[in-house]
Amino acid sequence: MLYHANSAPTADVLFHCYEDKGFKESENIYVGETGFSFVIRSNFGYGNASYLQFRATYNTCKLYDYEAGYQKENWLPIFKFEPNPDNWDKLFCKIEEVFIQRESWNCNSLTKFLIWFDSEFSNLKEEELEKKPNLIVGQISTALHDGIARSMSFNPMLKPLLIKMCKVGLKIIRKKTTGDGFLRLSEENRKKGMDTIYDFLKEINHEYLLFE
């Protein structure tokens, strides 16, 4: 349980709420030996610029993050509350909800991402894909970077989505670099994307897709 009430045993209290104005960020708060930890960040007293946020990590996987840039890069949800004392309980309840789901969080998130990616990119023409090559290849690299995608490839509903995503990545990577600025796929992203897709296809015995 994530104790936060003043009545909880002192030794079991993980965090105390407050009404302090200005920027505050807690240290990493660990929940026993579970591998789960969270950080709370607040900035009270600044009107619309005020915030009450948290990020959560399970082992080495970020489940929630309050940095907008990280959210855009890795498709993690941002969770915020209107910063007033009445919303502390809502914040703690959400942290506890994430804690309970920690074992399946990444699988659920990746499933949603695959469905979204398929609807957004799988049927686009090459000229449309060329408008954001670094974004798309970066998302593919993130989705395939650990063993979760491999384990999900055994699911007959998700495997086709993983294959289609890899095909989109290969189509972009093989395209000759013609764009300028953000339209140009960087060599770093090209190499990282190719290595990641190759490793994944090799693990699931689908290397033949590299030669289609």
C-alpha positions as CSV (number, residue, x, y, z in Angstrom):
1,M,0.0,0.0,0.0
2,L,1.2,3.5,-0.7
3,Y,0.7,5.3,2.6
4,H,0.3,9.0,2.6
5,A,-2.0,9.8,5.5
6,N,-0.6,11.4,8.6
7,S,-2.2,8.6,10.6
8,A,-0.1,5.9,8.9
9,P,2.7,4.3,10.9
10,T,5.7,6.6,10.6
11,A,8.0,3.8,9.3
12,D,5.6,3.1,6.5
13,V,5.0,6.6,5.2
14,L,6.5,7.1,1.7
15,F,5.4,10.7,1.1
16,H,3.6,13.5,2.8
17,C,1.5,16.0,0.8
18,Y,2.1,19.7,1.2
19,E,0.8,23.1,0.1
20,D,4.2,24.8,-0.5
21,K,4.3,27.3,-3.3
22,G,7.0,27.2,-5.9
23,F,8.9,24.4,-7.7
24,K,9.4,21.2,-5.7
25,E,10.6,17.8,-6.8
26,S,10.8,14.8,-4.5
27,E,13.7,12.3,-4.5
28,N,13.1,8.9,-6.1
29,I,10.6,7.2,-3.8
30,Y,10.9,3.4,-3.7
31,V,8.0,1.1,-2.9
32,G,9.7,-1.6,-0.8
33,E,11.6,-4.2,-2.8
34,T,9.1,-4.3,-5.7
35,G,11.4,-2.4,-8.2
36,F,8.7,0.3,-8.5
37,S,9.6,3.9,-7.8
38,F,8.1,7.3,-8.4
39,V,8.9,11.0,-8.3
40,I,6.4,13.8,-7.6
41,R,6.9,17.3,-9.0
42,S,4.8,20.4,-8.1
43,N,4.8,24.1,-8.8
44,F,2.0,25.7,-6.8
45,G,0.9,29.3,-6.8
46,Y,1.5,30.3,-10.5
47,G,-2.1,30.2,-11.9
48,N,-2.3,28.4,-15.2
49,A,1.5,27.6,-15.0
50,S,1.0,25.6,-11.8
51,Y,1.2,21.8,-12.0
52,L,1.1,18.6,-9.9
53,Q,2.7,15.7,-11.7
54,F,4.5,12.4,-11.2
55,R,6.6,9.9,-13.1
56,A,6.8,6.2,-12.3
57,T,9.5,3.6,-13.1
58,Y,9.3,-0.2,-12.8
59,N,12.8,-1.7,-12.8
60,T,14.4,0.1,-15.8
61,C,11.1,0.8,-17.6
62,K,9.5,4.2,-17.4
63,L,5.7,3.7,-17.0
64,Y,4.7,7.4,-16.6
65,D,6.7,10.5,-17.3
66,Y,6.0,14.2,-16.8
67,E,8.4,15.4,-19.5
68,A,6.5,16.3,-22.6
69,G,9.6,15.6,-24.8
70,Y,9.9,12.1,-23.4
71,Q,6.2,11.5,-23.9
72,K,6.4,12.4,-27.6
73,E,9.5,10.3,-28.2
74,N,8.5,7.1,-26.4
75,W,4.7,7.4,-26.4
76,L,4.3,7.4,-22.6
77,P,1.2,9.1,-21.2
78,I,1.5,12.3,-19.3
79,F,-0.6,12.5,-16.1
80,K,-1.3,15.9,-14.5
81,F,-3.8,17.3,-11.9
82,E,-5.0,20.8,-11.2
83,P,-2.6,21.8,-8.4
84,N,-4.6,22.2,-5.3
85,P,-4.6,20.3,-2.0
86,D,-7.9,18.6,-2.8
87,N,-6.2,16.6,-5.7
88,W,-3.5,15.0,-3.7
89,D,-5.7,11.9,-3.1
90,K,-6.4,11.6,-6.8
91,L,-2.7,11.7,-7.5
92,F,-1.9,9.0,-4.9
93,C,-4.7,6.8,-6.2
94,K,-3.3,7.1,-9.8
95,I,0.2,6.2,-8.6
96,E,-1.3,3.2,-6.8
97,E,-3.2,2.2,-10.0
98,V,0.0,2.3,-12.0
99,F,1.8,0.3,-9.3
100,I,-0.9,-2.4,-9.5
101,Q,-0.6,-2.6,-13.3
102,R,3.2,-2.5,-13.4
103,E,3.7,-6.1,-14.6
104,S,1.5,-5.7,-17.7
105,W,1.9,-1.9,-18.4
106,N,4.4,-2.1,-21.2
107,C,2.5,-4.9,-23.0
108,N,-0.7,-2.9,-22.9
109,S,1.0,0.3,-24.0
110,L,2.8,-1.5,-26.9
111,T,-0.5,-3.0,-28.1
112,K,-2.2,0.4,-28.2
113,F,0.9,1.9,-30.0
114,L,0.8,-0.9,-32.7
115,I,-2.8,-0.2,-33.4
116,W,-2.2,3.5,-33.6
117,F,0.9,3.1,-35.8
118,D,-0.9,0.9,-38.2
119,S,-3.8,3.4,-38.6
120,E,-1.4,6.3,-39.0
121,F,1.4,5.0,-41.2
122,S,0.9,1.6,-42.7
123,N,-1.1,2.8,-45.7
124,L,0.6,6.1,-46.4
125,K,2.3,6.7,-49.7
126,E,6.0,7.0,-49.9
127,E,5.9,10.8,-50.3
128,E,3.9,11.1,-47.1
129,L,6.3,8.8,-45.2
130,E,9.2,11.0,-46.4
131,K,7.8,14.0,-44.5
132,K,8.7,12.6,-41.1
133,P,11.3,9.8,-41.5
134,N,13.2,10.4,-38.2
135,L,10.0,10.4,-36.2
136,I,8.7,7.2,-37.7
137,V,12.0,5.3,-37.6
138,G,12.6,6.5,-34.0
139,Q,9.2,5.2,-32.9
140,I,9.9,1.8,-34.5
141,S,13.3,1.6,-32.8
142,T,11.7,2.4,-29.4
143,A,8.9,-0.2,-29.9
144,L,11.3,-3.0,-30.7
145,H,14.2,-2.2,-28.4
146,D,13.5,-4.9,-25.8
147,G,12.1,-8.4,-25.5
148,I,8.5,-7.3,-25.1
149,A,7.9,-7.0,-28.9
150,R,9.4,-10.5,-29.4
151,S,7.1,-12.1,-26.8
152,M,4.1,-10.3,-28.4
153,S,5.1,-11.7,-31.9
154,F,3.6,-15.0,-30.7
155,N,0.2,-13.4,-30.5
156,P,-1.6,-14.0,-33.9
157,M,-3.5,-10.7,-33.5
158,L,-0.4,-8.6,-33.0
159,K,2.2,-10.3,-35.1
160,P,0.8,-8.8,-38.4
161,L,1.0,-5.3,-36.9
162,L,4.6,-5.8,-35.9
163,I,5.4,-7.1,-39.4
164,K,3.7,-4.2,-41.1
165,M,5.5,-1.7,-38.8
166,C,8.9,-3.3,-39.8
167,K,8.0,-3.0,-43.4
168,V,7.2,0.7,-43.0
169,G,10.6,1.2,-41.4
170,L,12.5,-0.8,-44.1
171,K,10.7,1.3,-46.8
172,I,12.0,4.5,-45.2
173,I,15.5,3.2,-44.5
174,R,16.0,1.9,-48.0
175,K,14.9,5.2,-49.6
176,K,17.7,7.3,-50.9
177,T,18.3,10.5,-48.8
178,T,16.8,13.3,-50.8
179,G,15.2,15.6,-48.2
180,D,16.7,18.5,-46.4
181,G,16.8,19.3,-42.6
182,F,14.1,17.3,-40.7
183,L,13.0,15.6,-43.9
184,R,16.3,13.9,-44.2
185,L,16.7,10.6,-42.3
186,S,19.8,10.9,-40.2
187,E,22.5,8.3,-40.7
188,E,22.4,7.7,-36.9
189,N,18.6,6.9,-37.1
190,R,19.1,4.9,-40.3
191,K,21.7,2.6,-38.7
192,K,19.9,2.3,-35.4
193,G,16.6,1.6,-37.1
194,M,18.1,-1.0,-39.4
195,D,20.0,-2.8,-36.6
196,T,16.9,-2.8,-34.4
197,I,14.6,-4.1,-37.2
198,Y,17.2,-6.7,-38.3
199,D,17.6,-8.0,-34.8
200,F,13.9,-8.3,-34.3
201,L,13.2,-10.1,-37.6
202,K,16.1,-12.5,-36.9
203,E,14.7,-13.3,-33.5
204,I,11.3,-14.2,-35.0
205,N,12.7,-16.0,-38.0
206,H,11.5,-13.5,-40.6
207,E,14.8,-12.3,-42.0
208,Y,13.4,-12.9,-45.5
209,L,11.5,-9.6,-45.2
210,L,14.9,-7.8,-45.4
211,F,15.2,-9.0,-49.0
212,E,11.7,-8.3,-50.3
